[in-house]
Structures are given as C-alpha cells and as structure tokens.
Amino acid sequence: MNVVHDGANVPKTSEHPNTFSDYVKFLKNQVHSPSAITPSLPSTQAKVRIQCQVRARIPTNEGGEMFLYLYKNNLDTKEHLAIVYGDDIRSKSLDQAWENETIMNRIVRGAFYGRLEEVVTDEFAYLEKQQAEAKKIWSASTEPPLVRIHSECFTGETVHSARCDCGEQLDEAMRLMQVAGRGVIVYLRQEGRGIGLLEKLKAYNLQDLGHDTVAANVLLNHPADGRTYGIANAILEDLQLKKVRLLTNNPDKIQQLESFGSVNVVERRGMVPQSCSPKKELDRYLAVKVKKMGHILDLPDRL
C-alpha cells in the first residue's frame, strides 16, 4: 500500500480516502500487524571495526561514579558509548599506543591507569614510570559483569514520554550497576528501534490514530524492529568481556549477541518496570512488546 509521508506524496487513486475519518478507517482496514522479527544480518556484511576515542570519569549526583567511553566505527558516523562501572574493565583499543602521541596525549584521551589526581606531575619521565608501574598491577576480574545493551530513546530518557519504559530501564540498569560496583551499559545510537527520531515521531502520530508501535513502524515501511547488535558485540569484545549477565527482556537481543560467537550470555536478568500506577500509553506498549515482539515479561492483571 502507499504510505502518506506528506501532502506531495498522497496517491491519486479512487480508493484513497478523501476525508480524515475515511483515512483512519482506511488505515485500520489496510494495516496488518505481523510479529516483530529482526532481519538477519547478511553473511557478506562488512566486519565491524571500532576504536575507543576517549574515556572520562563521570561522578553522579547519587554519589557513585562511572567511566564514559566513546567509540567510532566503520559502519556509521554515530558516536556509540559504553557506560562502565568498575576500574577493572578497560578498552583494548583505547590503551593501544597511538602514533606520535605523548604521555599527555594519552592522559587527555583517558588512556591512563589510576586516578588523575594521583598522577598529576610536571615531570614526564616520572609520569611515564608511574603509569608503567600502575599498568603492571592492574588486573581484570573474571566474574561476568552485569551488562545492559541499551538503544537510545530521546523521548523516553529526556522528555520522559509515557509511551515506553526506556528511560526507566536505563535508570534501573545504572542503579543496579552502581550497587554492584561493576557493570557495563552499551549505549547504541539507534533511536526508535532503528528508524531514527524523525520516523519515530511520525509513528507516534500513527499510534494516536489507533495503531500499536509495531504496526506504526510497518506502516512507515520500516521493520518492526530494525536494531542490530554487531557494534555492541564489538564494544564488549574491546572491553575484554567474554561472559556477561545480560539485563534484558528481549530474547532476540541474546540470540543476536551470541550469534557472533565472542560473547557468552551466562545469565539473563529481567528488567521489570517499576511504575505501578496504570498508564494507558505504557500499558499498551508493554502488551505489544510481550504479545508481538516476544519479550519475556509478566504483564499486570489489568493487561
């Protein structure tokens, strides 16, 4: 069927509705809502190559702290992130020696061991010796950390939209890792299950016409879920994590991640919504995630 994007694209056919109410009926009669199936990755897909560009310490208002890692990659121009709790988790690509860099270059991009307040000195020779000694005593833990692979959601995280639970899931993952003192949130810039913010807002308007979140994506000629996790897998590899305890309700995320063969999900921990009060928009969203997208989540009795 033809999808209306703007006035210039309205098809001039006799069967197309002429009034708004006719258009609503037209959509409801035409749109089907298939179960969401993430498209499989083609075997010829280019190998994902990433590089951690910078690492910085981020103190939080709750008293804890994290390290924020920023990544570049060869597949898109987006700046994907890793929110890391724990000093024993480090990036291989960040720690590699870059061409013609000084010890101060390394410190500015975060490739240092210990805390900056402990290494500040004007004597570069002493600083290099101190870093070499700190690197020798550093060791990684073998315990699988908590890991959350989280896709960007401006509406849920920034403007606190009640159409989804994304912001709540991000906050809860950060809380759990801060309590544990160790963990990683891989933050992927794939808004709207991979369709981008512009198309996501169009999908919101279709939802107000009565379609669920899956049907709205399909109406706009997008997959129900277009997210992929090759970059997330590469980031976890770069952070030297072979076994993880994954915070997710989405079995497809586990299947995709393990399909790369380098990261093993040894445990799944559910992300249970903390909001107890009924919210019409969120209720509808959670029901669709369970019934159409196969997420593992016990729905409230009201649903």
Buried (B, 14 or more C-beta within 10 A) or exposed (E): EEBBEEEEEEEEEEEBEEEEEEBBEBBEEEBEBEEBEBEEEEEEEEEBEBBBBBBEEEEEEEEBEBBBBBBBBEBEEBEBBBBBBBBBBBBEBBBEEEEEEEBEEBBEBBBBBBEEEEBEEEEEEEBEEBBEEBEEEEEEEEEBBBBBBBBBBBBBBEEEBBBBBBBBBBEBBBEBBBEEEBBBBBBBBBBBBBBBEEBBEBBBEBBEBEBBBBBBBBBBEBBBBBBBBBBBBBBBBBBEBEBBBBBBBBEBBBEBBBEBEEBEBEEBBEBEBEEEEEBEBBBBBBBBBBBBBBBBBEBEEEE
